[in-house]
């Protein structure tokens, strides 16, 4: 927690983006626009998904990729340096069938290299000559027959999911020169600013080939990782086992991902407003409702941070409160972002196409409010907590 507070805003955003890219790249190589090549025959979504899951895994994958990042509007990061993850870039990706991979992004803003295996990931940011290393969550292997779910089982799962999201049919497509299917998923309610997530996969290989995130009302993706060319076959160790420069500064984030996973299942956590107020050691702001959203949960995590959740799903609001360090003049993690006035108090705001976050300090308490909502709504919620 202390380490994250001492990192600059750009470095925090870089790490958040890197985690998202690692997750996307480990499961998929994102898309290129349709190129007028061959497309597969029409097929029901359940059948297309079943065939993808039943396809044998390739020995390895190599692709030329393009990463697009339009998350931050112009001026949102005034005075901040960029990087390939913040501005978008092109590059290469290599992945093996045993959970190892490397993503190399190149741009005028600064190159980034992400290397991962089943246990950890490293992110090298050339713009700051810094390596960030963090452990990946470990999941206990499940015993199963190895057979993919049947078409009937997939159809049943899709029917249940349809109660929460609008799911399109499998649309025949051409992605990176490969016959593919594309599906779009949109939240039916409590989706915040998220419009849809669109995914495409290789019709023959079953490998995901498209992942794009769209904001409400937008016809172009906010985030997209695009493969302009892809091939399947063995990938050498030298292509995925690449060390950062010897002289780079190293920041070891340890097992943050694993710790966060464990905390989410901590049965001993302090929950409920009365218990949290008694244990927190500072005045907790947790009204019954916040801008019309009912309070859903209050808990003390990490021994010193109170999390309060309002509303449901992506349309909810999360408030994190902690006692400020006595006598500390250390600026907050968002102190380099644009300032906004909250009834006589100055807060710092990160506004994106998918949501808004605000950070402020008052009466000895540091507060961060975040949600998938526009800046005006987030600022109204922050004022209601004052």
Secondary structure, 3 states (H helix, E strand, C coil): CHHHHHCCHHHHHHHHHHHHHHHHHHHECCCCCCCCCCCCCCCCHHHHHHHHHHCCCCCEEEEEEEEEECCECCCCCCCCCCCHHHHCEEEEEEEECCCCEEEEEECCCCCEEEEECCCEEEEEECCCCEEEEEECCCCCCCCCCCCCCCHHHHHHHHHHHCCCEEECCCEEEEECCEEEEEEEEEECCCCCCEEEEEEEEECCCCCEEEEEEEECCCCCCCEEEEEEEEEECCCCHHHHCCCCCCCCEEEECCCHHHHHHHHCCCCCCEECHHHHHHHHCCCCCCCCEECCEEEEEEEEECCCEEEEEECCHHHCEEEEEEECCCCCCCCCCCCCCCEEEECCEEEEEEEECCCEEEEEEECCEEEEEEECCCHHHHHHHHHHHC
